[in-house]
Amino acid sequence: MIESISAVTLVTRDMRRAVRFYETLGFRLKHGGPEATFTSFEAGTGLLNLITRAPGQRLAWWGRTDQGPWVIEVGARSIGGLCARALRFGAGIGLEDLILSHVLGLPIETMAGEDKATGVMMIPIPQAGVLESVGGIEAARRVAGVDDVTITIPKGHEVVPLPEGNKYLGFIFARGDSPEAVEEALRDSHHCLRFQIDPRADAE
């Protein structure tokens, strides 16, 4: 039985962007930085680690138990949650469809990703309290390059910012001709959103 997790390690191909992203969310840098190959952020009483992955490099994950080292997994795992919507393969199939087709032995035309930059923003929670309303969603969806804006926390529910919290307000998906264009679309879309959070209200 797992009693606690002291650290989580994520893989990135762009440490500079990853560090900027987590600093924007409020994580405090403990070790490393934009030019490092390994970076740690304080996450409550634990750590959030980032490690760079070179093209073609394969990673193995392990943990410590009372019986010694224990292999968790070898090779990459599927991206989780709604973030997988950002990925399209072949004739537009999603990541889950690609994985299931591979497991079931179904024919796959191609595993090549689409010829466009794509990205997703996990919308950060700006302050603790109870979410009363979200405005500007339609304007955020109309930003050039944005595919969709999804708010996943219902009104009337408590919101807690990272690193103490464990949720995002929602997700913004975008596509473009370059990573820079996608990043700009995500930022512009996020700037359209207006969150009304009551810091004094009790969660329903």
N, C-alpha and C positions, 0 to 999 in steps of 0.2 A: 504493500500500500504506500502510495506517495504521500509524504507528510509535508514537503515543501520543495520549491524550486528556487535555487539561489541565482541562477543565471540562464539566459536564453541567448543563443548565438544565431545571427542571421547572415546570409551570404549576400554580397552586393558586387556588382561589376563596376560601380562608380562610387568610390568612397566619399569623394567631395560632395556629391549630391545627397548621398545618404546621411552624411553628418549634418548638412544644412537642413534636411527634412526633420530629423529627430530633434535638433536644436530648436526648430520652429515650434515643435510640439511641446517644448518645455523640458526635455531631458537635459540633465547636467553632465557635461563631459568630464570623465574621470581619467581617461588614458587615451593616447593616440590623437587622431584628428584627421583633417581632410587629406593629408599626404601620407597617412599611415596605412599599413596593410591590415592592422588590427586595432579596433577602437572599442572602448567601453564607456557606457553611460550609466549613471546611477538611476535605478528604477525602484524607488522605495528602499527596501532593505536588500534588494538584489541588484543584478546587473543586466543590462542589455548590451550584448557584444555584436560588433560588425566585423566581418572578415571578407577580404577581397577574394574573388575567384578568377583565376586566369583562364582564358579560352582553352577548352579541352580538359581542364583540371577536374578530377572527380574527388568528391569529399566523402569522408566517413564520419559519422557522429557516434560518440560513446558517452557513457556516464559512469559515475562511481556508485557502487552499492556496498553493502556489508560483506558481499562475497567477492569484491574486487571489480575491475572494469567490466562494463557491459555494453556490447555493441547495440546501438539503437537503430541505425539504418546506414546503408551504403548507397551513395548516389542520391540524386535530387528527388524530392517528393512533390506531389502536385500542390500548386498554390491553392490556398484555402479561401472559403467564403465567396463574397461577391466579386473579389478582385479578379477571379478567373474570367469574368466577362470581358476583360480588357484584351484577352488573347483570342485570335482567330487563325485557323489553319486551312490550307487548301482552298476549297470552294466556300469558305466561311463557316466551317464547323467550329464549335467551341472546344475548350480544353477537355471537359468531361466526356464529350462525345468521342474525342480522339482517344482518350485513355480507355474507355469502355470498348471501342472498336478493336483496339490493340489486344486487350485482355481476352475478348471473345473470338479473336481470330478473324474478324470481318475485314473485307478489303478496304485499304486506305489509299486513296488516290495519291496523296502526297502529305508529308508531315511538315512541309515548309510553311513558315509563318507568312502572314500577309505582308506585302511590300509597303508598309507604312509604319511610322512611329506610333506607338500607342502608350497610354498611361492612365493611371487611376489615382485620384487623391482621396485618402482616407480623411474625411473632414474632422479636424480637431475640435474638441470641446473647449470653448474659450474660458469658461468659468463654471464653478460648481453651483448647483441649485436645481430648480425644476424647470424643464423646458415648457414654455408657454406657447410659443408660436415660431414658425419659420417663414420669413418673407423673401421675396425675390427669386423664388424657385424657377418660374417661367423665364425670367430674364437671364438667369444662370444657364438655362437649357438653350437659350438662343445664341449664346456666344459661339462664334465661328470655331468649328473643330470639336465642339462638345457633343458627345453622343447622348448622354443622359445624366441626370442628377437624381440621386435616390436618397431620401432621408429615412433612416432605419430606426430611430428612437421616437416612439409616439409622444405626442403632447401629453403633459401631465406626469411624465416620468422623470425620475431623478437623473441628473447627469453629473459625472465626476471627471475632471480632466486627467490626462496621463501625467505622470506615471502612476498616480494613485488609482485611477480608474482603469477599466479594461474594455471600453467600448469607444466607437466613433459615432459622431452624429449622423454620418452617412457617407456616400461615395459619389465622386464626380468622375465620369469616364470621358476620355478624349482621344482623337486620332488626328494625325497631321503628317506633313511631308518631312518633318525633322523633329528630334527630341526637344529642341528649343521651342518650336511652335506648339508642341503638345503641352509643355510646361507652362508656356504663356497662357494658353487657353484654360488650363486648370486653374491658374492663379486668377485670371480675369473672371472666370465663372464663380470662384469662391468669393471674390470681392462683391458680387451681386447679392449674396445671401445675407439676410439679416436675422439674427437669432435673439429672441426675447427669452431670457432666463431669469427667473426670480430666485435670487440667492437666499431669500428668507422663507420661501414656501416649503411646506413639507410634501414629500412624495406621496402620491395617492396609492 
